[in-house]
Amino acid sequence: MSLTSLLPTLPAYIEDVGGTKQQVGLVMGSFAIGLLLFRSVVGRLADRRSRKLVVLIGTVVVGIAPLGYLFVESIPLLMVIRAFHGISIAAFTTGYSALVVDQSPPEQKGELIGYMSLVVPVGLAIGPAVGGFLQAGVGYMALFLTSASVGILGLIFATQVGKASREEPASHQEAGSPQSSRFWQLLASPRLRVPAMVLLLIGLAFGTISTFLPLFIRAIAIDLNPGLYYSTAAIASFSVRIFVGRASDRYGRGLFITASLFCYVLAMLLLATAESPGAFLVAGLVQGAGGGTLIPIMIALISDRSAENERGKIYSLCIGGFDLGIAIAGPVIGSFANPLGYRGLFFLAMSLTSLALMVFVTLSSKDLSHSLRFATGREKDIYALKQPPQKS
């Protein structure tokens, strides 16, 4: 909630302190610089030291970063603070996801990941709406102080998290096994390159929404609090996460990832053509359903394809594709804002999500025929590793 409360207001804040459209994109995109620089670091730290330690690092940063916005109106300094803020997601999502999967029985992995990921749409449902009303009612200072306070509360809760039982360190594994692969060599492996590529393309679309949607709504003078879009998306995301994880354990990950990517394509089309508050909210419902399906099921797919002692670095690598997409969306997609307009940016995002759908459907398995069967739920994942029995 600390992070999501800033989603609908921070682009407007940057614009209000004198930022141009391109500078809004640069500052918002700087968030992912921290994500990209520290994903690999926290991934290795989670594998070698402790998942809990990485979670604590994430919550410390999320409590400190909003205070920086209180005192800064310079675009370069805002970029620095935004990049520092990005470390919070790099650390928290890596440690939290690995910790939950470590404690999940293999036959219920998708179900439990779906349940644990419910916290994300809850934060998205509450945070943006609260942030929008705080900014409108009492100003940016109250908003940033509230965001920092929620982050500190999260740190207090994180200290109560227990540690999961662990496998032996990677140094004890047999040389040449998947566990002993070097970090960046993993990206070239067939089991991981397509998930990373799909998340990169969806990250571009998500970055377009988080950076430019509030400005798009303002530019076309639609009477809609942008926070309500995020809240609507979060409600849809919450609703689908309740059952898609369990269903993916039964029917396979591929079918649900395909459906989620189709939802993203449709959502971008709806946003690009929206002319009323209702149209934006419908797009939010569709995008929320897509995101609520894609993220937990992709995490489950990645965990199926990774051993426990490499899980932290694999999460950081694949989810890093999503981060890179967000990083590119601000400065690069934003560079098309003047010639295309905000509406054109969402048509561009629709093209990118369509490409993600095509990549997954045709390349997610060892060849085209296997990929088509896996993506439509007619074949199991041939890249899934045999998981060890769950420790008591």
Helices and strands as residue ranges (DSSP letters): G 4-6, H 10-16, H 21-48, H 51-71, H 75-102, G 106-108, H 109-116, H 119-138, H 140-158, G 170-172, G 178-180, G 184-188, H 190-219, H 226-251, H 253-273, H 277-304, G 308-310, H 311-329, G 333-336, H 337-363, H 368-375
